[in-house]
């Protein structure tokens, strides 16, 4: 067997020995059961119907006990107070981006991460401070609920 084959075999075995599962799914935006890219093709009634439904961010996080991804509660954060598509979607896109930033920074909805939130708030990124604090407030309630359920 050539040395390159032995090397590749060794790499293959090592890659599969590591646990490379992400602890979360990428946050997605729910837009009232319509494809937002087709918005201009929708009738006025379909647009009104979509705007009458709640829009929100949803994602899953790996459960500590089972090891499976578990759907987390929807995050609305006041997005539905906007009555037109563009403002509502823009608000949710910013929220989605900030939630992904939190998750990539090590945020875990099952743990209390006051130091993580404080460090993110001290980064000087003004536009995300309010949304980061809102995400923390919503998930901190879930953390406290998780503690009472497990004890």
C-alpha positions as a Python dict, from the first residue, in 0.01 Angstrom:
ca = {
    (1, 'X'): (0, 0, 0),
    (2, 'X'): (140, 342, -91),
    (3, 'X'): (223, 595, 177),
    (4, 'X'): (-47, 832, 53),
    (5, 'X'): (-308, 557, 95),
    (6, 'X'): (-190, 492, 451),
    (7, 'X'): (-202, 863, 526),
    (8, 'X'): (-553, 899, 384),
    (9, 'X'): (-671, 595, 578),
    (10, 'X'): (-531, 745, 899),
    (11, 'X'): (-700, 1081, 829),
    (12, 'X'): (-1029, 905, 752),
    (13, 'X'): (-1019, 714, 1083),
    (14, 'X'): (-934, 1028, 1282),
    (15, 'X'): (-1205, 1240, 1123),
    (16, 'X'): (-1474, 992, 1220),
    (17, 'X'): (-1340, 957, 1574),
    (18, 'X'): (-1420, 1321, 1655),
    (19, 'X'): (-1769, 1436, 1747),
    (20, 'X'): (-1831, 1716, 1497),
    (21, 'X'): (-2203, 1771, 1553),
    (22, 'X'): (-2315, 2129, 1591),
    (23, 'X'): (-2502, 2211, 1909),
    (24, 'X'): (-2759, 2418, 1722),
    (25, 'X'): (-2938, 2454, 1393),
    (26, 'X'): (-2915, 2773, 1194),
    (27, 'X'): (-3190, 3015, 1301),
    (28, 'X'): (-3462, 3049, 1038),
    (29, 'X'): (-3740, 3300, 981),
    (30, 'X'): (-4105, 3193, 966),
    (31, 'X'): (-4299, 3436, 747),
    (32, 'X'): (-4662, 3328, 780),
    (33, 'X'): (-4641, 3023, 548),
    (34, 'X'): (-4541, 3221, 238),
    (35, 'X'): (-4223, 3231, 36),
    (36, 'X'): (-4092, 3583, 95),
    (37, 'X'): (-3908, 3582, -239),
    (38, 'X'): (-4246, 3548, -415),
    (39, 'X'): (-4409, 3833, -222),
    (40, 'X'): (-4475, 4057, -523),
    (41, 'X'): (-4654, 3770, -699),
    (42, 'X'): (-4897, 3717, -411),
    (43, 'X'): (-5242, 3869, -421),
    (44, 'X'): (-5325, 4149, -180),
    (45, 'X'): (-5541, 3911, 24),
    (46, 'X'): (-5257, 3657, 48),
    (47, 'X'): (-5019, 3933, 159),
    (48, 'X'): (-5266, 4054, 424),
    (49, 'X'): (-5319, 3698, 541),
    (50, 'X'): (-4944, 3644, 575),
    (51, 'X'): (-4905, 3970, 768),
    (52, 'X'): (-5192, 3876, 999),
    (53, 'X'): (-4997, 3569, 1114),
    (54, 'X'): (-4711, 3582, 1360),
    (55, 'X'): (-4363, 3595, 1208),
    (56, 'X'): (-4076, 3470, 1420),
    (57, 'X'): (-3729, 3319, 1443),
    (58, 'X'): (-3699, 2949, 1518),
    (59, 'X'): (-3403, 2723, 1583),
    (60, 'X'): (-3308, 2403, 1762),
    (61, 'X'): (-3044, 2341, 2026),
    (62, 'X'): (-2890, 2015, 2140),
    (63, 'X'): (-3058, 1890, 2458),
    (64, 'X'): (-2807, 1814, 2734),
    (65, 'X'): (-2989, 1500, 2848),
    (66, 'X'): (-3081, 1332, 2518),
    (67, 'X'): (-2813, 1466, 2284),
    (68, 'X'): (-3080, 1540, 2022),
    (69, 'X'): (-3164, 1876, 1873),
    (70, 'X'): (-3468, 2018, 2049),
    (71, 'X'): (-3681, 2296, 1903),
    (72, 'X'): (-3658, 2609, 2113),
    (73, 'X'): (-3948, 2849, 2174),
    (74, 'X'): (-4015, 3095, 1893),
    (75, 'X'): (-3855, 3438, 1922),
    (76, 'X'): (-4086, 3718, 1809),
    (77, 'X'): (-3924, 4010, 1997),
    (78, 'X'): (-4193, 4253, 1885),
    (79, 'X'): (-4148, 4191, 1511),
    (80, 'X'): (-4523, 4162, 1454),
    (81, 'X'): (-4586, 4522, 1554),
    (82, 'X'): (-4456, 4616, 1208),
    (83, 'X'): (-4746, 4610, 966),
    (84, 'X'): (-4556, 4590, 637),
    (85, 'X'): (-4339, 4313, 498),
    (86, 'X'): (-4015, 4503, 448),
    (87, 'X'): (-3984, 4642, 802),
    (88, 'X'): (-4094, 4319, 965),
    (89, 'X'): (-3855, 4108, 757),
    (90, 'X'): (-3567, 4353, 807),
    (91, 'X'): (-3620, 4340, 1184),
    (92, 'X'): (-3623, 3959, 1182),
    (93, 'X'): (-3310, 3940, 961),
    (94, 'X'): (-3118, 4149, 1216),
    (95, 'X'): (-3252, 3934, 1497),
    (96, 'X'): (-3156, 3618, 1307),
    (97, 'X'): (-2803, 3747, 1249),
    (98, 'X'): (-2758, 3836, 1616),
    (99, 'X'): (-2896, 3505, 1737),
    (100, 'X'): (-2652, 3321, 1510),
    (101, 'X'): (-2371, 3538, 1648),
    (102, 'X'): (-2475, 3444, 2003),
    (103, 'X'): (-2492, 3073, 1921),
    (104, 'X'): (-2154, 3078, 1750),
    (105, 'X'): (-2009, 3260, 2055),
    (106, 'X'): (-2108, 2967, 2275),
    (107, 'X'): (-2454, 3067, 2393),
    (108, 'X'): (-2655, 2779, 2538),
    (109, 'X'): (-3023, 2837, 2627),
    (110, 'X'): (-2992, 2575, 2903),
    (111, 'X'): (-2719, 2764, 3087),
    (112, 'X'): (-2685, 3109, 3239),
    (113, 'X'): (-2438, 3311, 3028),
    (114, 'X'): (-2432, 3648, 3195),
    (115, 'X'): (-2057, 3688, 3124),
    (116, 'X'): (-2104, 3605, 2754),
    (117, 'X'): (-2383, 3859, 2721),
    (118, 'X'): (-2182, 4124, 2906),
    (119, 'X'): (-1884, 4068, 2678),
    (120, 'X'): (-2105, 4094, 2369),
    (121, 'X'): (-2264, 4412, 2499),
    (122, 'X'): (-1920, 4562, 2560),
    (123, 'X'): (-1798, 4501, 2203),
    (124, 'X'): (-1924, 4842, 2091),
    (125, 'X'): (-2166, 4706, 1834),
    (126, 'X'): (-2450, 4946, 1901),
    (127, 'X'): (-2711, 4806, 1659),
    (128, 'X'): (-2710, 4459, 1812),
    (129, 'X'): (-2708, 4555, 2180),
    (130, 'X'): (-3084, 4584, 2219),
    (131, 'X'): (-3156, 4266, 2025),
    (132, 'X'): (-2888, 4073, 2212),
    (133, 'X'): (-3039, 4183, 2541),
    (134, 'X'): (-3387, 4080, 2419),
    (135, 'X'): (-3265, 3736, 2316),
    (136, 'X'): (-3094, 3695, 2652),
    (137, 'X'): (-3405, 3800, 2842),
    (138, 'X'): (-3621, 3549, 2655),
    (139, 'X'): (-3376, 3262, 2690),
    (140, 'X'): (-3294, 3341, 3053),
    (141, 'X'): (-3659, 3272, 3138),
    (142, 'X'): (-3622, 2931, 2971),
    (143, 'X'): (-3300, 2869, 3167),
    (144, 'X'): (-3476, 2936, 3497),
    (145, 'X'): (-3765, 2709, 3392),
    (146, 'X'): (-3513, 2440, 3296),
    (147, 'X'): (-3350, 2461, 3639),
    (148, 'X'): (-3681, 2418, 3822),
    (149, 'X'): (-3783, 2126, 3600),
    (150, 'X'): (-3456, 1938, 3650),
    (151, 'X'): (-3428, 1989, 4026),
}
